[in-house]
């Protein structure tokens, strides 16, 4: 009887743990589905807007800005869920903020490129880790496109 009761308590505890919200993942279906859908659209837009190798400065600046606009549309699409729904899935707000931070550094890169200044795209780092790594590790199918961290 004690063994059966102990096993039942262990199984109940395991079930509770398996069902809890994993704080490091975007796993609320409505948020995850919207983010994955918006990301798929963004990734396609980023790929289509890529400037051919050897493009001039103006074409490269247009490419960066078009790609940034695609990211902004993705972020806005996910934010349409509302702050309450996003707050229900812990990393969603910081994940979106990371995308906005990446766009901000890319916009500075585009401004510098357009002005003829030396350009360097430095992906923001938090706790010694590039934000792009954190962005890729929230359990979504959405990976940061390489073109966004290594613009042509």
C-alpha positions in Angstrom: 0.0 0.0 0.0 2.8 2.4 0.9 4.6 1.6 -2.4 1.5 2.2 -4.4 0.8 5.4 -2.6 4.4 6.6 -3.1 4.2 5.7 -6.8 0.9 7.6 -7.2 2.4 10.7 -5.5 5.4 10.5 -7.7 3.3 10.1 -10.9 1.1 13.0 -9.8 4.2 15.2 -9.2 5.7 14.2 -12.5 2.4 15.0 -14.3 2.2 18.4 -12.7 5.8 19.1 -13.7 5.2 18.0 -17.3 2.2 20.2 -17.6 3.7 23.4 -16.2 4.6 26.4 -18.4 8.3 26.3 -19.2 9.4 29.8 -18.5 12.1 29.8 -21.1 9.8 28.8 -24.0 7.1 30.5 -25.9 4.7 27.7 -25.7 1.2 29.1 -25.3 -0.4 27.8 -28.6 -2.0 31.1 -29.6 1.3 33.0 -29.2 3.5 30.3 -30.7 1.3 29.8 -33.7 1.0 33.6 -34.4 4.8 34.0 -34.0 5.6 31.1 -36.2 3.2 32.2 -38.9 4.5 35.8 -38.8 8.1 34.6 -38.8 7.6 32.5 -41.8 6.3 35.5 -43.7 9.2 37.6 -42.4 11.8 35.1 -43.4 10.4 34.9 -46.9 10.4 38.7 -47.2 13.9 38.9 -46.0 15.1 36.3 -48.5 13.3 38.1 -51.4 14.7 41.5 -50.6 18.3 40.4 -50.4 20.6 42.5 -52.6 22.7 40.7 -55.2 26.4 40.3 -54.3 28.4 43.3 -55.3 25.5 45.7 -55.1 26.1 49.4 -54.6 25.6 51.3 -51.4 22.1 52.5 -52.2 20.9 49.0 -53.0 22.4 47.6 -49.8 20.7 50.4 -47.7 17.4 49.6 -49.4 17.9 45.9 -48.6 18.6 46.5 -45.0 15.6 48.8 -44.6 13.3 46.4 -46.5 14.4 43.6 -44.3 13.9 45.7 -41.2 10.4 46.6 -42.3 9.6 42.8 -42.7 10.8 42.3 -39.1 8.7 45.2 -37.9 5.6 43.7 -39.6 6.3 40.4 -37.9 6.7 42.0 -34.5 3.5 44.1 -35.0 1.6 40.9 -36.0 2.6 39.1 -32.8 1.9 42.2 -30.7 -1.7 42.3 -32.1 -2.4 39.5 -29.6 -2.3 42.2 -26.9 -0.1 42.7 -23.8 -2.2 40.5 -21.6 -1.9 37.5 -23.9 1.8 38.1 -24.4 2.3 38.4 -20.6 0.8 34.9 -20.3 3.8 33.5 -22.2 6.8 34.8 -20.3 9.5 35.1 -22.9 7.3 36.6 -25.6 7.7 40.2 -24.6 11.5 39.9 -24.3 11.7 38.0 -27.6 9.9 40.8 -29.4 12.1 43.4 -27.7 15.1 41.5 -29.0 13.8 41.7 -32.5 13.3 45.4 -32.1 16.8 45.8 -30.7 18.3 43.9 -33.7 16.3 46.3 -36.0 17.7 49.3 -34.2 21.3 48.3 -34.7 20.6 47.4 -38.3 19.0 50.9 -38.8 22.2 52.5 -37.5 24.2 50.3 -39.8 22.0 51.5 -42.8 22.4 55.1 -41.7 26.2 54.7 -41.4 26.3 53.0 -44.8 24.2 55.6 -46.5 26.4 58.4 -45.0 29.6 56.8 -46.2 30.9 56.1 -42.7 32.7 52.9 -41.7 30.1 50.2 -41.1 30.0 47.4 -38.7 27.0 45.5 -37.5 27.3 44.5 -33.8 24.6 42.2 -32.6 23.6 43.3 -29.1 24.9 41.0 -26.3 23.2 40.2 -23.0 25.1 38.5 -20.3 27.9 37.8 -22.8 25.6 36.0 -25.3 24.4 37.5 -28.6 20.6 38.2 -28.4 20.2 36.2 -31.6 21.1 33.0 -29.7 18.4 33.7 -27.1 16.0 34.6 -29.9 16.5 31.2 -31.5 16.1 29.3 -28.2 12.5 30.0 -27.3 11.0 26.9 -28.8 9.7 28.4 -32.0 10.4 27.4 -35.6 11.5 31.0 -36.0 15.3 31.3 -36.5 17.0 34.6 -37.1 17.9 34.7 -40.8 21.6 34.9 -41.5 21.0 37.9 -43.7 19.9 39.9 -40.7 23.2 39.5 -38.8 25.5 39.6 -41.8 24.1 42.2 -44.2 25.8 42.5 -47.6 
